[in-house]
């Protein structure tokens, strides 16, 4: 069995905030693979049983606050006698990545993330897979805590929604094909799709032609001395 944990803060006041990106990805996975299942409250978390491919998984959203995430994860790991390096995937927000970008890691430091730091402390190490979802860099003159507890702006909505689905895809890839394959497939910079040009919009040649016609018209209509 695999344990898939999305990090976030409980409560409506934190719903859809940047720090709850992990919750959003777990919700996306639940909608794909746990339809009709009734959530259960255990391990200080909301959990759902599901199957992703051939794997039986437990989807989990801790109901502790972010900086106590290790309490929930540690309880579940011990209960199921899991090997964190093989059986645990943690999905987390990342201010070092642009909004909607994903990064898969086999292990590594917390990067100052309080949720990951607490998990590291409770497990006695950082040897577990994590899927990072970018929520954007902290703006200048803004407190980091205020930023991660803010909601996405309207112009970011499309990017984060696409990123949530991509992070869910990455998690599925880890389970189906392994973490190395997922890293190769998802640790790439995304290019924003170019907006489609309105065919009614004049091309450069048309604009230059129009400008020449206008200049000629102005010359021809200028007063004669």
N, C-alpha and C positions, 0 to 999 in steps of 0.2 A: 504494500500500500504506500501511496505517496501523500504527503501533507503539503497542501498549497495554501499559503497564508498571504492575505493582502493586508497591508498595514494601514492604519488610519485611526481616527478618534471617533468614539461613539457619540450619538446625540445629533438632533436636527440642526443645531447651530453649526456643526462641522460638515454637514452633508454637502457633497460636491466641491469641497475646498481642495486646494492643491495637495495638501498633506494627506488627503483621503484617496489619492489616485490608486493606491493598492486595493482599496475597497471596490472602486469602480471596475477594476479588471476582474476581480473575483466575481462581481455581479454579472459581468459579461460572460464569464466561463459558466456560471450557474445557469444563465438563460440558454446557453448552448447545450449543456450536458446534464442539468439537474431539474429539468422541467417536471413539475408535479410533485417534487420532493418537498417535504415539510422541514423547515429549518429547526435545528435543535440547539438548545443552550447548554453548553458544556465546555470545560477547560477555560472558563472565563471568556467565552467566545460564542459567536453564532456560527454553527457548522452545517454543512450539507454534504451528504454522501453522493458520489457521482462516479461515473465511468468515463474516462477519456481514452479513446482507443481501447487497448487491451488492459489499461491500468485502472485499478480501483483507486479512487482518490478521496480525500477529505478536504473540502473547501472550507476555509476558516477566516473569520473576521473577528479579531480580538475585541472584547468589550471593555478591556482596560484602556486607559489612555495610552497615547503613543509611547511615552517613556517607560511603560510597564509591559510592553509587548512580549518581552521574554518570558513573563509569567505564564501566559497562555501557551506559547510555543513550547516551552519547557515541559509543561504538564502533558501536552499531547504527545510529544516525542517520547517521554518516559512511559506513558500509558501503552503506546503501541510498540514500544521497544524499537524505535526507528534509528537508522544510521543517518544523521543529518547530512553527511556528505553525499549520500545517495538518494535519500528519501524526502528531503525537505526543499521546497522552493518558496522563497519569500519575494513578494512583489511590492515594490516600494517607489515612492516619489523621489525625484532627483533634480535638485536645482542647478546642477552642473550641465544638464542637457537641455536643449531647446524643447519647447512645448511639443509633445507628441513623439519625440524620438525615443527609441528603446535601446537598452544595452543589457546583454546577458553576461553574467559573470559566474565562474565556478566557485569562487571564494573571494576573499579580499576584505579590506578594512571597511569600517562603517562610514567613512567620509564625513564624520561629524553628525550623522543621522541618529537621533536619540533612540528610535525604534530598533535599528540594527545594533546599536551599542548595547542595548539591554538584552537582545537575543544573544549576542556574542558572550555577554557576561553569564547568562543563565546556562548556555550550552558549553561554556568553557573553551570557546574558539569560534573562528569565522569560516569554518570549512562547510559551507552549504551554498547551494545555488541561489542566486538572486536575479530577478528581472527588474531592471530600473526603468521607470517611465519619466521622461523629462517634463518638468513643470515650469521651466523658464528660470533665468537668473534673477536674483534679487535686484530690483531697481536701486539706483543710487539714492542715498538719503532715506531709504526705507529699511525698517527693522526686519530681519530675516523671519522672525516669528510671525509678524504681521503679514508678511508676504505668503508664507506657506499656509496660513489660515484664511487667506483670501480666496474668493472664487474666481474662476477663469473669466476673462473679459470676452465680450461678444465676438471680437475679432480672433480670439484664440479657440473658440468653440469647435470649429471644424477640425483644427489640428489635434486637439486633445481627444475628440471622439474617434478620429482615425488612429491616434496613438493607443487608445484603450483597446481597440480591436487588434492592433498590431501586437501589443503586449500579450493579449490572449492567444494570438497565433503563435507567438514565441514560446509561450508556456506549453502549448500543445506539441510544438516541435521538439521541445526538450523531452517530453514524455514518449513521443513516437520515434524520434530519430537520435536522441542524445544531445547533451549540452554543447558539444563541439560543433555539431551541425547547426544548432540553433545560433551559436555565436557567429559562425560564418555567414549565416543567412540574415541575421537581424542586427548585427553590430555595424551598420553602415549608415552614412549620413543620408537623410532623405532630402530629395529636391522637391520644392513646392511646385505643383502643377502650374504651368503658365496659363493665365486666363485666356480664354478664346477671344480672338479679335473679332469685333463686330464688323461684319462685311460692309456695313454702311459707313464705317469709319474710313476716311480717305487715306490712301497710302501716301508715302513720302513723295512719290512722283506726282500724284494727284494734287498734293498740297503745294508742291513747287509750281505745278502748272497753273493752279488756281491763283497762287501769288503773282505769277507773271502776268496772267490775264488782268488781275486787279491793277497791277502797276501800269500796264498798257492803257487800261481804261482811265486811270487817274491822269496819265500824261495827255491822252486825247481830250480829256474834259477840262484840262487846266486853262485858266483865262489867258487869252492872247494879248500881248502888249502892242 
